[in-house]
Amino acid sequence: MLRQLNIRFAPWSVVMLVALSGCERPPIWSSGDSLANRLELGMSPSDVSAIIGNPEFLDISETDPSLICRSYIYDEAIDAKFVHVVFDNNKLVSARDGFRAACVI
């Protein structure tokens, strides 16, 4: 025998669900602490290095060698953080800052 499950939603829960569904960050997101906000989709690794310096770490995808994540350190004098920049065929596809560790792809 099937039982009917009665679930009540408060009106605010529907509003929160809709609001949170739009919280995905764009491909380039920066807190403002790093220079990641100056990066643009399609940039080459050398373009990125000209803006935020050379990467400290590099990780290449084992399943798709065209995907590379480069980690650029910033705020090292206060509390080291990293900008993770992902390249696909040497074109920037995403960049985000605020990470405590180097990226692993």
Residue frames as qw, qx, qy, qz and C-alpha x, y, z in Angstrom:
[[0.000, 0.888, 0.459, 0.000, 0.00, 0.00, 0.00],
 [0.416, 0.379, -0.008, 0.827, 1.39, 3.41, -1.00],
 [0.274, -0.719, -0.429, 0.472, 1.29, 6.23, 1.47],
 [0.276, 0.844, 0.176, 0.425, 0.89, 9.79, 0.45],
 [0.559, -0.218, -0.231, 0.766, 3.65, 12.07, 1.62],
 [0.001, -0.944, -0.297, -0.141, 2.47, 15.50, 2.64],
 [0.566, -0.112, -0.066, 0.814, 5.20, 18.11, 2.43],
 [0.022, 0.952, 0.300, -0.054, 4.54, 21.73, 3.19],
 [0.558, 0.202, 0.028, 0.805, 6.77, 24.48, 1.89],
 [0.132, -0.748, -0.266, 0.593, 6.88, 27.87, 3.45],
 [0.479, 0.861, 0.169, 0.023, 6.53, 30.61, 0.83],
 [0.099, -0.893, 0.413, 0.148, 10.05, 31.86, 1.63],
 [0.667, -0.258, 0.662, 0.225, 11.54, 28.43, 0.85],
 [0.667, 0.576, 0.427, 0.205, 10.43, 28.69, -2.77],
 [0.167, 0.980, -0.106, 0.032, 11.95, 32.16, -3.01],
 [0.429, -0.694, 0.559, 0.147, 15.23, 30.89, -1.54],
 [0.762, 0.090, 0.604, 0.218, 15.33, 27.95, -3.94],
 [0.538, 0.784, 0.237, 0.198, 14.91, 30.25, -6.93],
 [0.059, -0.963, 0.262, -0.006, 17.49, 32.72, -5.58],
 [0.572, -0.529, 0.604, 0.167, 20.10, 30.05, -4.86],
 [0.805, 0.332, 0.454, 0.188, 19.71, 28.47, -8.27],
 [0.449, 0.858, 0.023, 0.246, 21.25, 31.63, -9.75],
 [0.456, -0.842, 0.269, 0.101, 24.29, 31.65, -7.45],
 [0.884, 0.104, 0.210, 0.404, 26.69, 29.91, -9.82],
 [0.250, -0.733, 0.219, 0.594, 29.79, 31.99, -10.30],
 [0.626, 0.746, -0.115, -0.195, 30.76, 33.15, -13.77],
 [0.909, 0.257, -0.133, 0.299, 33.82, 31.65, -15.54],
 [0.437, 0.329, -0.328, 0.770, 36.01, 34.45, -14.21],
 [0.509, -0.792, -0.277, -0.191, 35.40, 35.36, -10.57],
 [0.489, 0.273, -0.415, 0.717, 37.60, 37.43, -8.30],
 [0.432, -0.685, -0.498, 0.310, 37.26, 38.60, -4.74],
 [0.105, 0.968, -0.007, 0.227, 39.22, 41.71, -5.64],
 [0.619, -0.701, 0.305, 0.182, 42.26, 40.65, -3.60],
 [0.638, -0.109, 0.559, 0.518, 44.10, 39.31, -6.63],
 [0.149, 0.453, -0.338, -0.811, 44.41, 40.57, -10.18],
 [0.292, 0.210, 0.916, 0.179, 42.12, 37.81, -11.51],
 [0.314, 0.739, 0.456, -0.384, 39.46, 40.42, -12.29],
 [0.145, 0.720, -0.358, -0.576, 41.71, 41.65, -15.13],
 [0.272, -0.123, 0.900, 0.319, 41.69, 38.27, -16.90],
 [0.615, 0.354, -0.072, -0.701, 39.51, 37.52, -19.90],
 [0.860, 0.148, 0.482, -0.076, 38.21, 34.35, -21.51],
 [0.778, 0.610, 0.068, 0.133, 40.43, 33.16, -24.36],
 [0.053, -0.894, 0.445, -0.018, 43.68, 34.60, -22.99],
 [0.801, 0.300, -0.486, 0.179, 46.85, 32.56, -23.46],
 [0.777, -0.460, -0.253, 0.347, 49.08, 31.47, -20.55],
 [0.502, 0.075, -0.034, 0.861, 51.57, 34.19, -21.48],
 [0.158, -0.615, -0.233, -0.737, 48.79, 36.84, -21.47],
 [0.689, -0.657, -0.280, -0.122, 47.79, 35.73, -17.97],
 [0.760, -0.241, -0.162, 0.582, 51.41, 35.69, -16.75],
 [0.283, 0.394, 0.063, 0.872, 51.86, 39.26, -18.00],
 [0.385, -0.657, -0.165, -0.627, 49.03, 40.32, -15.69],
 [0.737, -0.613, 0.077, -0.273, 49.42, 38.18, -12.55],
 [0.218, -0.676, 0.703, -0.018, 52.93, 36.76, -12.85],
 [0.453, 0.271, -0.830, -0.178, 54.22, 33.26, -13.42],
 [0.842, -0.345, -0.207, -0.361, 52.37, 30.26, -12.00],
 [0.342, -0.585, 0.687, -0.262, 53.72, 28.48, -8.94],
 [0.490, -0.034, 0.869, -0.066, 52.15, 25.13, -9.83],
 [0.505, 0.292, -0.465, -0.665, 50.78, 23.40, -12.90],
 [0.527, 0.020, 0.825, -0.205, 48.48, 20.36, -13.12],
 [0.357, 0.237, -0.620, -0.657, 47.61, 18.56, -16.37],
 [0.823, 0.011, 0.226, -0.520, 44.49, 16.44, -16.70],
 [0.371, -0.254, 0.881, 0.150, 45.29, 12.74, -17.04],
 [0.533, 0.439, 0.722, -0.049, 42.17, 12.13, -19.13],
 [0.444, 0.831, 0.274, 0.194, 42.42, 15.22, -21.35],
 [0.642, -0.212, 0.009, 0.737, 45.95, 16.67, -21.72],
 [0.181, 0.551, 0.262, 0.771, 44.54, 19.82, -23.34],
 [0.449, -0.820, -0.211, -0.286, 43.13, 20.81, -19.91],
 [0.569, 0.131, -0.427, 0.691, 45.70, 22.48, -17.68],
 [0.383, -0.887, -0.242, -0.088, 45.22, 24.24, -14.37],
 [0.492, 0.360, -0.307, 0.730, 47.85, 26.78, -13.34],
 [0.494, -0.757, -0.389, 0.177, 48.03, 28.10, -9.77],
 [0.305, 0.590, -0.122, 0.738, 49.20, 31.67, -9.24],
 [0.485, -0.452, -0.550, 0.508, 50.05, 32.74, -5.68],
 [0.011, 0.657, 0.044, 0.753, 49.00, 36.08, -4.19],
 [0.536, -0.727, 0.054, -0.425, 48.79, 37.63, -0.72],
 [0.828, 0.047, -0.479, 0.288, 51.82, 35.59, 0.32],
 [0.183, 0.387, -0.453, 0.782, 52.93, 38.24, 2.80],
 [0.529, -0.296, 0.263, -0.750, 49.66, 37.99, 4.75],
 [0.674, -0.009, 0.695, -0.250, 48.22, 34.53, 4.11],
 [0.003, 0.275, -0.753, -0.598, 49.11, 32.83, 0.83],
 [0.666, 0.419, 0.480, -0.388, 46.22, 32.14, -1.49],
 [0.334, -0.082, 0.738, 0.581, 46.00, 30.96, -5.08],
 [0.573, 0.465, -0.074, -0.671, 44.25, 31.95, -8.26],
 [0.582, 0.059, 0.794, 0.164, 43.28, 28.81, -10.18],
 [0.419, 0.578, -0.249, -0.654, 43.29, 29.38, -13.93],
 [0.711, 0.127, 0.689, 0.063, 42.11, 26.60, -16.23],
 [0.233, 0.549, -0.474, -0.648, 43.20, 26.50, -19.85],
 [0.794, 0.279, 0.539, -0.040, 41.75, 24.35, -22.62],
 [0.702, 0.467, 0.273, 0.463, 44.08, 24.18, -25.64],
 [0.457, -0.076, -0.078, 0.883, 46.04, 27.12, -24.16],
 [0.161, -0.499, -0.249, -0.814, 42.96, 29.36, -23.95],
 [0.094, -0.041, 0.648, -0.755, 41.66, 30.57, -20.58],
 [0.391, -0.379, -0.714, -0.439, 38.28, 28.99, -19.79],
 [0.550, -0.756, -0.322, -0.151, 37.97, 29.81, -16.08],
 [0.383, 0.325, -0.455, 0.735, 39.72, 31.73, -13.32],
 [0.571, -0.733, -0.266, -0.257, 38.86, 32.01, -9.64],
 [0.252, 0.511, -0.562, 0.599, 40.78, 33.21, -6.61],
 [0.566, -0.523, 0.263, -0.581, 40.72, 32.63, -2.86],
 [0.945, -0.031, -0.325, -0.035, 42.01, 29.04, -2.80],
 [0.539, -0.747, 0.384, -0.063, 44.26, 27.83, 0.03],
 [0.676, -0.235, 0.643, 0.271, 45.98, 25.16, -2.09],
 [0.076, 0.361, -0.634, -0.679, 47.19, 24.66, -5.64],
 [0.764, 0.236, 0.008, -0.600, 44.64, 23.36, -8.11],
 [0.332, -0.134, 0.924, 0.136, 44.25, 19.74, -9.06],
 [0.552, 0.291, -0.257, -0.739, 42.44, 18.98, -12.27]]
